[in-house]
Amino acid sequence: MPQPSVYVIVLNWNTLEETARCIDSVLGHSYLNYQILVVDNGSTGDSVAALRDRAPNVEVIALSTNTGYTGGNNIGMAHAFAAGADYVWLLNNDALAAPDTLAKLVETAETEPDIGLVSPVQREWTDAPDIHTICGHFDFAAPLTEQTDAISLARSWLAERPQRVLLYGAALLVRRALWEKIGGLDERFFAYFEDSDYSVRSIYAGFRNYLALDAFIYHKKKPTKDNPQSIKPHVYYYVARNEILFWVKYTRGLCLLKSIWWHILRQRYQINRMGGYQAGIDAILAGLWDGWRGVRGECPARQHPWLLRAAFKLFLFGRNKSGAMSPVHPARIRRPGGSPSTGLDR
């Protein structure tokens, strides 16, 4: 029996060297029936020409503007499935894949026709790589999302709560039948939390989200605790905004208010860890405000009025008895349970 055909879709946006390393890791795969497609999201300079020179057998779609993680991957998926692909593998360009990763993902997907999405385990980029992300779990009645890096807990969720499993988009295998039924990623998210949303939509459409626990990618986790200044402001913006959009999409009433309130408190704690990184702090505040207002798509290129920002900061921080801004300790943050899904694992 011939191997199912797979399109490996890698987005590039002004990160030529990362994309080239990612492509090289795929070219060394043991799986044979695949095609690499790079979607360039409006990079400046000569990125597209350089990619074509360095990897002449790789197909490249060059876009004139940045359509986000959602838009770029949707263009890639539409192209791949129109070309007859059985699966699409959405692979982050800052990830490296082990030589047998794709083969194990396809093998897992082929075991049951109702498996719509499959993901590997994510390891750190170190000489002795530690697992940092496997999957997530959601409960809209609580409401909560949580994630785990424990193989035993991931197995438990798959066995006991298969209709609540969230997968992360760093290396997500998508079955053709799922795409034909629900379409692509929700472009209102632009970037971040679109993978959690796609996981929920997959389940609601009658498919299962599954893990290939013996398959790995190497993908560095964003250091929101140890080095928050190393993360670009737009990342903080989308995570702060899109978690609110996610909860608005799937919850109502008291559950919605609880989930947003917990999210605001957690972002308040993140701000306390930012030190003097004002651009990152402003991005979080803007994301929270835009999430509350229902702003979707690409981050707007504008500043909030200073009075609004000051009022929002006062709401987030409050003041202590001396009149100074009062930080929040993580022990004071109360939530229904579990460990949070940060939205940064993609």
N, C-alpha and C positions, 0 to 999 in steps of 0.2 A: 504493500500500500504506500503511495507517495506521501511525503510529509506535507502537512498543511502549509499553505503559503503565508508568510508573515511579512508585513511592512514594519520596519523599525523607524519610528518617527522621532527625530531629535530637533529641538528648536535651537536657533542661534540668534542672539541679540548682542552684538558687540563683544562676544567672548570667543574669539576664534580658537585660541589655544585650548580652552576647556572642551569645546566642541570637537576639536581634532583628537584629543585624548580619548573622549568618549567613543568616537567612531573607531579608533584603533582597537579599543577593547571589544567592540562588536565584531570587527573583522576577524578576530581570533576565535570566534565561536565554533563549537562543534556542530551546531545546527546548520543545515545547508540551504534550506529553501526559504531564504529571506532576501529582502531588498531594503537598503538604508535610504531613507528620505529625510533630507535636512530642509526644514522650513525656516528661512531667514526672515526674522521679524523686523525688517526695515533697518538693518544695521547701517552705520555710516562707514565711509572709507571703502576699502576693497575686500571686505570680508567674503563676499560671494565669489569673486574671482579667485581669491586665495583658497577657498574651500574646494572649488572645482579643480584647481591645479593640484592640490595635495591629495584629493580623493576622487580621481576621474570616474570611478565606477559608482560613485554615490550620486543619487538624484537630488537636485536642489530646486526648491521653489523659492524665488526671491520676491518678497512682498515690499511694497513701497512705504508702508507704515507699520508701526508696532501694534499688532492686533491682540497682544497679551498671550498668556499661556493658553487660555481657552480658545481664542480665535485662531491662533497659529496651529494648534493641534487639530481643531475642527477642519481647517483647510486640508491638513495632512491626511486626516482620516477619510474625508470625502474622496480625496484623490486615490488613496490606497484601496478603499473598498470598490470604487469604480473600476480599478485595475484588476479586481478579482481576488483581493486578499481575503483569506479566511480569518486572520487575526491582525490586529495592529498592536504594536508594543510601543507605548508612550514612555520614552526614556529621557530623563533629565540630562542635559548636556554636562552637568557637573558631577555626573555619576560614572562609575566604571563597573562593567559587568564581568563576572567570572566567566570562563570559557563555556561552561555548561548551563549557564543561567537560563537562556532562552529555551533550550531543549527541555529543561525541567518544567518551565512555565507551561509550554505547550503540552507536555505529557500530562500535567495536572489538569489542564483545561479539557483535554480529550477524554478524560475518564467519565465525565457526565455531560450531557448536552445542555443542562440547565445552569452550568457554571458560566456566568457572564463575564466576570472579572477575576484575574489572578494576579497576585503580587508576591515578590520575593521578600526575604529578610534584608533589612538595611544594616550595614556595618560601617564603622568609622574608617576613615582613611589613615590607618596607622599600621605599624609593622605587626602589632598584635591586635588585630581589629576586634573591637567589642560591639556587640549588638546594641543598637540604640533605638530602633523602631521595628516593630513587626506589624501591628495592626491596631485598629481602634474598635470601639464598641459604643453604641448609642442607645439611649432610652429616652424617648420624647415625653414619657409620662412623668419622669422624675423632676425636671429634665436634666440630662447629663450626657457628656461624651467623655470617654477615657481612652487612654492608649497604653500599650504595654510593650516592654522589651523582653518579656519572659515567654519562652517557648511553651511552658506548661500551661500558662494562662491563655495563651493564644489557642492552643489545642482545645482547652475547655470551652472557650467562646464558640469555636467552630462546631463543637459537638452539641453544646447545650443551648446556644443562642445564635444559630446560623443566620437568622433573619435580622440580626442587629450588628453585623460585622462591617466595620469601615476599613477600606483599604486606602493607601496613600499613593499619590500619583507619580512618585519618582521613577517607577518602573512598572507601569500598569499594563497588563495584557488585556485587550478588549476583544471579545468574540463578535464576529460579524452579525450574528442574530440579535445580539443585544443592541448594537448600533442601529440596525434596521428598525428595531422596535421603539427605542427612546431617543435616537439621534445622538448628537455630540454633547460636549460639555456646555454648561450654562454660561454663556458669554457675559451675562450680567455680573459675574464674579470677577472677570478679567484675569485674575491670578490669586491663588490661595483660597482654600475651602471648596474649590470646584471639585476636588477629588472626593471629599466627604459627601458632597451633594450628589455626585455621580454614583457613589456607592449606595446611597439611599434610593435613588431612582432605579438602580438596577434591581434592588430587592423589591421595590414596589411593582416592578414590571414582571415579577415572578422568577427572577434569576437568583443565583447564589453568588456571593463573593467568597473567594477561596484563597488559600495561601499555599505556596510551594515552600515549605519550611526547610527544605534542603537546598534551596536556591538563594544566592546572595548577590547583592550589589554593594559597592563601596560608595558611600554618599555621606559627606561630612555634614554633621548636624550643626545648625546655626547656633552660635553661642550667646543666647539671649541673657544668660546669667553671668558667664565669666568674662565676656567681651562684647557687650551690647553695642559699643561704638563701631564695631566692625560690620554691622548690618546696615544696609542702605535704608534711608528713611522710607522709600516707597514700600518696602517689605512690611514695616511696622504699620503703615497706613492700611494696606490691603488686609492684613490679619485683623487689625482692630475693627475695620469696617465690615469685613465679610462674615465674621462670626455673627454679628448682629443680623446681617441679611440671611444667613443660614437659619438662625432661630426664627426669624420672622416668616420664613418660607414654610417651616414645618411645625410650629407650635402656635398656640393661641392663649389668650386670657392670662391666668395666673402663671402658668408654665412659661409663657413668653416673658413676662415681667421678671420672674425669678432668674431665668437664663441670662437675660440682658444685665440684670443687676450684678450677678456673679461675674459676668464678663467684664463689666466696668471696674469692679473691685480688683480683679486680677490685672487689668491694664494699669490701674493705679499703682499696684505693687511693682509692675514692670517699670513704670516711670521712676519710681524710687531707686531703681537699680541703674538708671541711665547716667547718673552723675551730671556732668555738664554738657551732655550730648543734646543740645537744644533742638537740632533738626529732627532727631528721632522722637523727642518728646512732642514737638509740634505735630509730627506725622501721626502719632497715636491719638492726640486730641482731635485732629482733623478727621481721622478715620472713625472715631467714636461718634463725632457730630454727624458726619455724612451717613454712617450706618443708621443712626436714629432718624435722619431725614429721608432715608431710602435712596441715596445716590448710588448708581450702579455704573459699571463699565470702568473705563480708564480713570485714574486719579485726576481730578480737575487741576489745571494749572492756575491756581489762584490761592490767595491768602485769606483766611477768615478775618473779619474785622477784629481789631485788638480788644475791643470791649467784650465781644462775644468770647474770645479766647480767655480773657481774664475771668469772666463769669464761670466758664466751664472749668477752669483750673480750680477756682474756689469751690465749686461743687464737688470736684474729684478729691481735693485734698482736705478741705475744711481748714479751720484754724485752731490752734491750741490756746491755752489760757493767756499766753503772752502775746497773742496776735499773729504769731508766725504760722506759715503753712505746716500742717501736721501730716507726716507720712503715716502709712498704714503698715502694720506688721503682718506677715503672711499668716500668722496664727489667728488673726482676727477675721480672715476671709472664710466665710462659711458657704458651703455648697452641698448639694444633695449627696455627694459621695464620689469616690473614684479619683483617679489622677487625671488632670486636664489634658485635652488634646490641644496642642498649641497652634496647629495649623501651619507650622514651619517645617514639617517633615517631608515636604515635597520639593 
